[in-house]
Amino acid sequence: MFKRITYCTMFLSLIVSCTSASGAEQIKLNVGTPYNYVHTTDGKQNVWIRVGLTGSKMESEKKRPPVNVAIVLDRSGSMKGEKIQKAKEAAIQAVDRLDPQDIVSIVTYDTNVSVLVPSTKATDKNAIKKKIAGIKASGNTALFAGVSKGAAEVRKFLDEERVNRIILLSDGLANLGPSSPGELGALGANLMKDRISVSTLGLGLGYNEDLMMKLAAKSGGNHVFIENADELADIFNKEFDDVMSVVAQNLKIKLKIPEGIRPIRVLGNDADINGQIIETRLAQVYSEQVRYVLVELEIPAGQKDQRLPLGTTSVSYRDMKTGDIKQQAKTDLSVKFVSGETADDLIKFSLKEHILEDIVAMVANERNKLATTYLDDGKIGLCIQTLDENKLWLENNSLKLKSKKLETYYKYNDAQLDQLKNNKKNLARKAMRAVQSQIDTQQRYQQSGNDK
């Protein structure tokens, strides 16, 4: 069963605008914990900090930053028939959304890699769409080479004031060239350094979800599992919704934790913990998107009415509206120790439900990852038990917090259980990994939720 987690920590309701000299406001920084108070104890206890970033609402798509996108399509033999046809239709619809100032390239790969449309401004859409319509499927899957060639096309017009993105579609295993999740993850990390994100779209049941998820995660892109080819046009459209609504890029978040408090872990994004300094980076934030990371801390014992500072948070980023290189915001948190007859009431009535909701979601996601590990190790009984406990915990918290988001995650766990019990292990695993990615990155077109 789950170990009981007590979130008796302090929430300081501060929303600090990140403004440049021009007065633009593209990001709001929300830093807090789910409760205003923490019990006095004789020993150490753990608390959570939630660092949330909310993207401003874009005025209109006409005023969006230009994009520099490479569409990289798998045309190997397994894509024959309906798959390649639906992929071409989706890519053609995506090209129709581009404006003349946008840059587009089309790369296809099988045994070999071909640059079907070199990077060019989207002024002659009919010519680009004609090239896409002529794609035929055959051969093996040189996925690494396909992504690398897509990156080379994006680099031709690489610009910090553009949204630089690779959209990769594959339905099969990478069987030519580098093919491990580690190798593709390293490629993704290098691309993120160049300010290029990769969104990976896995079609059907034949692709390597770990490889595709790692590539997306390390580069700051999305990962989506597409069970049926009929979904391709909708997924491409939603991916372009994201690409065309970036309000901030190259975000750097830094937390400075006071001495005497121990940083334990960060959930929601890769982070570096060096002593009392925690640093993490996000590739971008979209219009009206909420991105957050959670930080677990171990605090020392405290006396009644003592206020303990939890640290300082700052964020810098490139404002895509003004082009300003950096905008910063800082806020301080502290926690107050309470005891006696009124302590429980103080803690209970200070609850910030949206923060606790996000903590429950992330902790449950870690349990789902543990279930995946059990599945990989052949411990199907432990996998099912862990998912079953996770489902119950999510259901109870969704009722307690009246949370549609947690209800959705509860239903995801329930569906994964049904797939496993019906011996659909491959389907269940792909669904598990896709949902884990969506929760970690708060992928906005896969889930809903508002910062408060």
Buried (B, 14 or more C-beta within 10 A) or exposed (E): EEEEEEBBBBBBEBBBBBBBEEEBBBBBBBBBBBBBBBBBBEEEBBBBBBBBBBBBEBEEEEEBBBBBBBBBBBBBBBBEEEBBBBBBBBBBBBBEBBBEEBBBBBBBBBBEBEBBBEBBBBEEBEEBBEBBEEBEBEBBBBBBBBBBBBBBBBBEBBEEEBBBBBBBBBBBBBEBBBBBBEBBBBBBBEBBEEBBBBBBBBBBBBBBBBBBBBBBBBBBBBBBBBBEBEBBBEBBBBBBBBBBBBBBBBBBBBBBBBEEBBBEEBBBBEBEBEEBEBBBBBBBBBBBBBBBBBBBBEBEEBEEEEEBEBBBBBBBBBBBBBEBEEBBBBBEBEBBBBBEEEBEEBBEEBBBEBBBBBBBBBBBBBBBBBBBEBBEEEBBEBBBBBBBBBBBBBBEBBEEBEBEBBBBBBBBBBBBBEBBEEEBEEBBBBBBBBBBBBBBBBBBBBBEBEBB
